[in-house]
Amino acid sequence: MDEKFSHDMHIFTEKVGAYLPEDAHKIIKHRYQIAAKLSEGKSALEVGVGQGFGMQSIAKSSSKYTGIEYSSENIAYINEIRSNYKIIQGDAHNMPFHDSEFQIINALAMIYYLDVDKFFKEAK
């Protein structure tokens, strides 16, 4: 798979200010409710934070929250509205974290943009 796959795909999703239909909002909310429950009391990494729709849900339930996002535009937006969360710019195929730094990794509605084998190896 092309090394720039993440770069090529992020430009088509979750653009700052883009309209989000109500049914999509409900689906996203449900996914984050599940992720928050699974992250409860754990050090959690969210891969592909996007515009930060569910960041607060996971951060509140986890003992430690970190996010990684490819898009500098999304990170700038998040920093404007929610500057109290640690968000790092990076690629999910090559994350800048230590082995076993997180007890759970959440990758919601973005994993299909990745080289899955490469991402799973990196996450492991």
C-alpha positions in Angstrom: 0.0 0.0 0.0 1.1 3.6 -0.7 3.0 5.2 2.2 0.9 8.3 1.8 -2.4 6.5 2.1 -3.4 8.3 5.3 -2.4 11.6 3.8 -4.5 10.9 0.7 -7.6 9.9 2.6 -7.9 12.3 5.5 -8.7 15.2 3.1 -12.1 13.6 2.3 -13.4 13.2 5.8 -14.4 15.3 8.8 -13.5 18.6 7.3 -13.8 21.4 9.9 -17.2 23.0 9.5 -18.6 20.2 7.4 -22.3 19.4 7.9 -22.9 16.2 10.0 -26.3 14.6 9.5 -28.3 13.6 12.6 -28.1 9.9 11.9 -24.3 10.1 11.5 -24.2 12.0 14.8 -26.2 9.2 16.5 -23.9 6.5 15.1 -20.7 8.4 16.2 -22.2 9.0 19.7 -23.0 5.3 20.1 -19.5 4.2 19.1 -17.9 6.6 21.5 -20.2 5.4 24.4 -18.8 1.9 23.8 -15.2 3.2 23.5 -15.6 5.2 26.8 -16.9 2.1 28.6 -14.0 -0.1 27.3 -11.5 2.7 28.2 -12.8 3.1 31.7 -9.9 3.4 34.2 -7.3 2.7 31.5 -4.6 4.7 29.7 -6.2 5.2 26.4 -5.0 6.2 22.9 -7.5 7.5 20.3 -6.2 7.1 16.8 -7.7 9.4 14.2 -9.3 12.0 16.5 -10.8 13.9 13.6 -12.6 17.0 14.9 -12.7 15.6 18.4 -16.3 14.5 18.4 -15.8 11.8 21.1 -12.6 12.9 22.7 -14.3 14.1 25.9 -16.2 10.8 26.4 -13.0 8.7 26.3 -10.9 11.2 28.2 -13.5 11.4 31.1 -13.6 7.6 31.5 -9.9 6.8 31.0 -7.1 7.3 33.6 -5.0 8.9 30.8 -6.1 10.1 27.4 -3.9 10.8 24.4 -5.0 11.3 20.8 -3.1 11.1 17.5 -4.4 12.8 14.4 -2.9 13.2 10.9 -4.7 16.4 9.8 -3.0 19.6 11.1 -6.3 21.4 10.3 -8.2 19.1 12.7 -5.6 19.5 15.4 -5.7 23.3 15.1 -9.5 23.2 15.4 -9.3 20.9 18.5 -6.7 23.1 20.1 -9.0 26.1 19.7 -12.0 24.4 21.4 -10.5 21.8 23.7 -6.9 22.7 24.5 -6.8 20.6 27.7 -6.3 17.2 25.8 -3.0 15.9 24.6 -3.3 15.5 20.8 -0.2 14.6 18.8 0.1 15.0 15.0 1.2 11.8 13.4 0.5 8.8 11.2 -1.2 5.7 12.6 1.2 3.6 10.6 4.2 4.9 12.5 3.1 6.2 16.0 5.6 8.0 18.2 4.8 6.1 21.4 6.6 3.6 23.6 5.6 -0.1 23.6 2.9 -0.9 26.1 2.3 2.9 26.8 -1.5 2.4 26.5 -3.8 -0.2 27.8 -6.4 0.4 25.1 -6.3 1.8 21.6 -9.5 3.2 20.0 -9.6 3.6 16.3 -13.2 4.5 15.4 -14.5 5.1 11.9 -11.1 5.6 10.4 -9.4 2.3 10.3 -10.6 1.6 6.7 -8.3 4.4 5.6 -5.3 2.5 6.7 -3.1 -0.3 5.6 -4.7 -2.5 8.3 -1.9 -5.1 8.6 0.6 -2.3 9.1 -1.6 -0.5 11.6 -2.3 -3.6 13.6 1.4 -4.4 13.8 2.1 -0.8 14.9 -0.7 -0.9 17.5 0.5 -4.2 18.9 
